[in-house]
Amino acid sequence: MSFLISFKLCKLSSVALVALSAISLLASANDEISPWGATVKSAIIPGWGQFVTGGKIKAVISLTGTYGLAVAGLIARARYLDVYNNYYVPAALAGSPEADRYYDLATQRYKLSKGLFFAAAGVWVYSMIDSYVSSIITNAQIKARKLKFDTERIDKFDLEYKVMEGELRIKATTEF
């Protein structure tokens, strides 16, 4: 049941990521990207900020990594609760020597679930930081292209001047 729910959540968020990114890309095809805007997008859906900045592979890795680790954490938590409630508690109430073994098993699964949740949070935070940095790099590339275009236009500017007796003639030509 939890696999089905997590698959549907991943599928839904993937569709949302693609739709929102398509809108963002259409709105600003050659415009600069706000670093904080990309960070907020990655905070809403992991990987959205990378997708907007052009890192499609990083976006997929961030999205699947975050959701995959979170789902694995949920599964480990469900197994912890199963061992704790169905094995440890009855054994402890009955005074069985197996109670210590069940307690250790439950503790291992609890620590695993906690670690997986922290790893998911780490991937999510990395996604936000990477979105910020990627947007700054993308903006620098956009500015470099604009600067190159402007310098090419300046190269097409021509200035001539002639000095004659009592007269100065200046001729400026450019191409658009």
C-alpha positions as CSV (number, residue, x, y, z in Angstrom):
1,M,0.0,0.0,0.0
2,S,2.8,2.5,0.9
3,F,4.6,1.6,-2.4
4,L,1.5,2.5,-4.4
5,I,0.9,5.7,-2.5
6,S,4.6,6.8,-2.9
7,F,4.6,5.9,-6.6
8,K,1.5,8.0,-7.1
9,L,3.1,10.9,-5.2
10,C,6.3,10.7,-7.2
11,K,4.3,10.5,-10.5
12,L,2.1,13.5,-9.5
13,S,5.1,15.6,-8.4
14,S,7.0,14.7,-11.6
15,V,4.1,15.9,-13.7
16,A,3.8,19.0,-11.6
17,L,7.5,19.6,-12.0
18,V,7.4,19.3,-15.8
19,A,4.3,21.5,-16.1
20,L,5.6,24.3,-13.8
21,S,9.0,24.3,-15.5
22,A,7.5,24.5,-19.0
23,I,5.6,27.6,-17.9
24,S,8.7,29.0,-16.4
25,L,10.8,28.3,-19.4
26,L,8.3,29.8,-21.8
27,A,8.1,32.9,-19.6
28,S,11.8,33.5,-19.5
29,A,13.5,31.7,-22.4
30,N,16.6,34.1,-22.6
31,D,16.1,36.1,-19.4
32,E,18.1,36.0,-16.3
33,I,16.9,33.6,-13.6
34,S,16.4,34.8,-10.0
35,P,18.7,32.8,-7.7
36,W,16.2,33.1,-4.8
37,G,13.3,32.2,-7.2
38,A,15.2,29.0,-8.2
39,T,15.8,28.2,-4.5
40,V,12.2,28.7,-3.6
41,K,11.1,26.5,-6.5
42,S,13.4,23.7,-5.2
43,A,12.1,24.2,-1.7
44,I,8.5,23.6,-3.1
45,I,9.4,20.6,-5.2
46,P,12.9,19.1,-5.1
47,G,14.6,19.5,-8.5
48,W,12.3,22.2,-9.8
49,G,14.9,24.9,-9.4
50,Q,17.5,22.7,-11.3
51,F,15.0,22.1,-14.1
52,V,14.5,25.8,-14.5
53,T,18.2,26.5,-14.6
54,G,18.7,23.9,-17.3
55,G,20.0,20.9,-15.2
56,K,17.4,18.4,-16.2
57,I,19.4,15.4,-15.0
58,K,20.2,17.0,-11.7
59,A,16.5,17.8,-11.4
60,V,15.5,14.1,-11.9
61,I,18.2,13.0,-9.5
62,S,17.1,15.5,-6.8
63,L,13.4,14.6,-7.2
64,T,13.8,10.8,-7.2
65,G,16.5,10.9,-4.6
66,T,14.5,13.0,-2.1
67,Y,11.2,11.1,-2.6
68,G,13.0,7.7,-2.8
69,L,14.8,8.3,0.5
70,A,11.6,9.6,2.1
71,V,9.6,6.6,1.0
72,A,12.3,4.3,2.2
73,G,12.2,6.1,5.5
74,L,8.5,5.6,5.7
75,I,8.8,1.9,4.9
76,A,11.6,1.5,7.6
77,R,9.4,3.4,10.1
78,A,6.4,1.1,9.3
79,R,8.7,-1.9,9.9
80,Y,10.0,-0.4,13.1
81,L,6.4,0.1,14.4
82,D,5.5,-3.4,13.3
83,V,8.4,-5.0,15.2
84,Y,7.9,-2.7,18.2
85,N,4.1,-3.1,18.5
86,N,3.7,-6.8,17.4
87,Y,6.8,-8.4,18.7
88,Y,8.6,-6.4,21.4
89,V,5.7,-5.1,23.4
90,P,4.0,-8.6,23.7
91,A,7.4,-10.2,24.5
92,A,8.2,-7.5,27.1
93,L,4.8,-7.8,28.8
94,A,5.2,-11.6,28.9
95,G,8.7,-11.3,30.4
96,S,10.2,-13.3,27.5
97,P,14.0,-13.4,27.0
98,E,13.3,-12.6,23.3
99,A,12.3,-9.1,24.3
100,D,15.8,-7.8,24.2
101,R,16.4,-9.1,20.7
102,Y,13.1,-7.6,19.5
103,Y,14.0,-4.3,21.2
104,D,17.4,-4.2,19.4
105,L,15.7,-5.0,16.1
106,A,13.2,-2.3,16.6
107,T,15.9,0.2,17.5
108,Q,17.9,-0.7,14.4
109,R,14.9,-0.1,12.2
110,Y,14.1,3.2,14.0
111,K,17.7,4.4,13.5
112,L,17.5,3.4,9.8
113,S,14.3,5.3,9.3
114,K,15.7,8.3,11.0
115,G,18.9,8.2,8.9
116,L,16.9,7.9,5.7
117,F,14.7,10.9,6.6
118,F,17.9,12.9,7.3
119,A,19.4,11.8,4.0
120,A,16.2,12.9,2.2
121,A,16.4,16.3,3.9
122,G,20.0,16.5,2.9
123,V,19.3,15.8,-0.7
124,W,16.5,18.4,-0.6
125,V,18.8,21.1,0.9
126,Y,21.4,20.2,-1.6
127,S,18.8,20.7,-4.3
128,M,18.0,24.2,-3.0
129,I,21.7,25.2,-2.8
130,D,22.5,23.8,-6.2
131,S,19.6,25.7,-7.7
132,Y,20.9,28.9,-6.3
133,V,24.4,28.3,-7.6
134,S,23.2,27.0,-11.0
135,S,21.1,30.1,-11.5
136,I,24.1,32.3,-10.8
137,I,26.2,30.4,-13.3
138,T,23.3,30.4,-15.9
139,N,23.0,34.2,-15.4
140,A,26.7,34.6,-16.0
141,Q,26.5,32.6,-19.2
142,I,23.5,34.7,-20.4
143,K,25.4,38.0,-19.6
144,A,28.4,36.6,-21.5
145,R,26.3,35.9,-24.6
146,K,24.8,39.4,-24.4
147,L,28.2,41.0,-24.0
148,K,29.5,39.0,-27.0
149,F,26.6,40.2,-29.1
150,D,27.1,43.8,-28.0
151,T,30.9,43.7,-28.8
152,E,30.1,42.3,-32.2
153,R,27.8,45.3,-32.8
154,I,30.5,47.7,-31.6
155,D,32.9,46.1,-34.1
156,K,30.5,47.1,-36.9
157,F,30.6,50.7,-35.9
158,D,32.8,52.9,-38.1
159,L,34.0,56.4,-37.4
160,E,35.7,58.5,-40.1
161,Y,36.9,62.1,-39.9
162,K,38.5,64.5,-42.3
163,V,40.2,67.7,-41.5
164,M,40.3,70.3,-44.2
165,E,41.0,74.0,-44.2
166,G,38.6,75.4,-41.7
167,E,36.4,72.4,-41.8
168,L,36.0,69.1,-39.9
169,R,33.9,66.3,-41.3
170,I,32.9,63.4,-39.2
171,K,31.1,60.3,-40.6
172,A,29.7,57.6,-38.3
173,T,28.3,54.4,-39.7
174,T,26.9,51.4,-38.1
175,E,24.9,48.3,-39.0
176,F,21.8,47.1,-37.2
